[in-house]
């Protein structure tokens, strides 16, 4: 009997999704190299949108997450907001 092939994707989880979104915001802020262009680019409107979506998720999921998920989301929103202010408004 053959074992099923390993999936090329990680297991779906809220923390993984939040991580992916935070990474997209960091790319949009030029903190991380864009994997497609291999350049550090700034797209402040995109970064702001992603940060706003993360903040909305924080509000809408309050009380419905594990403590680990809530802590990760809170930290990501705070860090990205600070980075946004430094990069765009500072």
N, C-alpha and C positions, 0 to 999 in steps of 0.2 A: 504494500500500500504506500502511496506517495504522500508525503506531508504537504500541506498547502503552502504555497509560496508566500514569503513575507511581503507585507504591504509596503509600498514605497512611501506611504504616508504615516505620520505618527498617530497615535490613538487620539481620537477627538476628545477635547476637554475644554472647559471654559478657560482655564489658565493658559493653555496653549493658544487659544484664539486671542486672548488678551495680549499675550506675548507677541503674536504675529502683528497685531494692530499697533502695539507700541513700537515695534521694529519699523513698521511702515512710517510712523510719525518721525522716528529718528532719522530715517532715510530722507524724508521730506525736509527735515531741518538741517541736513548736510552733516550729521554726526556719523552716519554710516555710509559707506560707498554704495551707490546704486548698483545692484548686482547685474543689471542689464547694460548700463552705460559704462560701468567701472569708474564712475566719477562721483565726487561729492557735490551734490546739487542742492540748492535751497528752493523749496516750493512752499512758502509760508501759508498760502491759502489752504493747500492740501493738509499741511501739518495741523493747522488750526481746526479744520474739519474733523480730522481723526481724533484729536484731543477732545473736542466737544462730544464726539460719539462715545469715547471712553468715559467721559464725565456723565453722560446720559445713562450709560450702562451701569455706572456706579450708583446713580440715584435709583434707577428702576429695579436693580437687583438687591438693594439693601435689605438685609434680613433673609435673603434667599440663597446666600452663598456660604461656602465653608469659610472659616476664619482665614485660611490660607489664601483663598480666592479674593476675599475682601481686602486683605492686607496687600496682596500683589496689585490689585486694581487701584487702591488708594495711593500706593507708592508710585505706580506708573503715572497716574494723573498728576500728582504733585511734581514729580521729576520732569515730566514733559512740559508742564506749564512753566516751570522755572527755566528750562532750556529754551522754550519759545520766547520768553521775555528777554533772555540774554541775547539770543540770536536775532530776533526780529525787532524788538522794541528798544533794546539796549544799545 
